[in-house]
Amino acid sequence: MKVDFTKLDRGFNPQCVAVVGDSKRANFEWLRGQSTFKGRLYSVQVNPETIQNIVALGVKNYTSLLDIPEPVDLAIVAAPRQVSLGILEDCIRKEVAVAHFFTAGFSETNSKEGIRLEKLLVQRAREANFHLVGPNCVGIFNPEVGIRQSSEQYTDTVGKVGFISQSGSMALNISIEAYLQGVYINKSVSFGNGVVLDSADFLEYFGQDPGIKVIGIYLEGVRNGRRFFEVLRRVAARKPVVIWKGGRSEAGGRAIASHTGSLAVPQAIWDAAVQQCGAVKVTEREELIDTLKALLYLPPVYSNRVAVAGVSGGDSVATADAFAEAGLNLPPLTRASIEELDTFFNLVGAGYSNPIDTANPNRVQMKRIMDILVRDANIDNLVMLVSTKPGMHPFEKMIENDIDLIEEVRGKTTKPLMTIVYFTNPEGVQEARGVIKKCQETGIPAFPSIPRAAIALRNALSYYCLKSQPGD
């Protein structure tokens, strides 16, 4: 099937959306989810009682998709599987650009009827060159136009991340957690069984989208490995692609078969192919979000030499271990830097080996310390810790000063700069999220823990090193 990006543009940026088969039993989740949609929203439903409820929601209902009096860009299908073929036929006759089939119960059930219906669905869609997303998926999220996969998602911020997920729950959870981490989606798609449009199609589409600067992917398997990796190589040469593949264990592989009906790929083969294509492999949700964040906000990273400032006590040891275990290097500072630090640094309970243990006496000197690190010839990447203690006004002022400082440092150097927002008790989590967002509003990535920051920096380095290899 030939993918038409013009049709995908209409589906991802619709002016007219029809929700087919939403029901009271599901609390009209699809109609409610599109309450933020900025275009025209219609319902298609034949049950008279259900129609009354839909009208009460303020949505115009038709008993046939064909009766909607204007072109439909996106159809969201939530009807039972036994009527899915008839709905697809109506979508084709109506010349709908894209249909997202939330409807499930196909090959993922491994039942004869489910497999039979899916084969018929695929055959008809391919005959008509119809752009079908799914089935068994939550479809499209575009905060700019207000199209959502769930009413839990936001529409107040449009970012630069494209996200492709085989799993609906992963698409939802990652979009929400990334938002809380200050990483915002531009467009996202959950494609489920991917029987017509597959991961490679969405990757190619996102690869040419100028609003998307980095791409994250959650996959369980691929139907056409050769095409997927050909597309991945081309896209990763232009913009960063971060991939989390589920099903690394035997149990995970069994879960994949019952979830989306995909075939698992041996992990060693997969990892080697991803690396050869210049993409970054991650192994869990937090690492995916953190790596997207690093690639989105950091300038290119080409060295593993790092200086960390702002740690205290035993955290300096933990910091050194975390960065070393991530394959990064915390080298000694130059003699000139050490001599300059020696003129003012208070060594009581502190130290200026790398990491720099500032303790409380030296926090007021962070500007001088960071200026020295900016100039240090042994250091290529900078990390600064910010501590939060909710409700204590002196610390609130300190946080404000730290944010001003990191913004000033960023303006002085081309060295990659990142922050770690360190909270000291559970009550600090919410404040830490706020500080992280404030840091990133200045264009500096911030992370909630030392190990997460180290791994994110390592992954950014991996991407740029792969990208700079001969032949790429």
Secondary structure, 3 states (H helix, E strand, C coil): CCCCHHHHHHHHCCCEEEEECCCCCCCCHHHHHHHHCCCEEEEECCCHHHHHHHHHCCCEEECCHHHCCCCCCEEEECCCHHHHHHHHHHHHHHCCCEEEECCCCCHHHCCHHHHHHHHHHHHHHHHCCCEEECCCCCEEEECCCCECCCCCCCCCCCCCEEEEECCHHHHHHHHHHHHHCCCCEEEEEECCCCCCCCHHHHHHHHHCCCCCCEEEEEECCCCCHHHHHHHHHHHHCCCCEEEEECCCCHHHHHHHHHHCCCCCCCHHHHHHHHHHCCCEEECCHHHHHHHHHHHHHCCCCCCCEEEEEEECCHHHHHHHHHHHHCCCECCCCCHHHHHHHCCCCCCCCCECCCCEECCHHHHHHHHHHHHHHHHCCCCCEEEEEEEECCCCHHHHHHHHHHHHHHHHHHHHCCCCEEEEEEECCCCHHHHHHHHHHHHHHCCCCEECCHHHHHHHHHHHHHHHHHHCCCCC
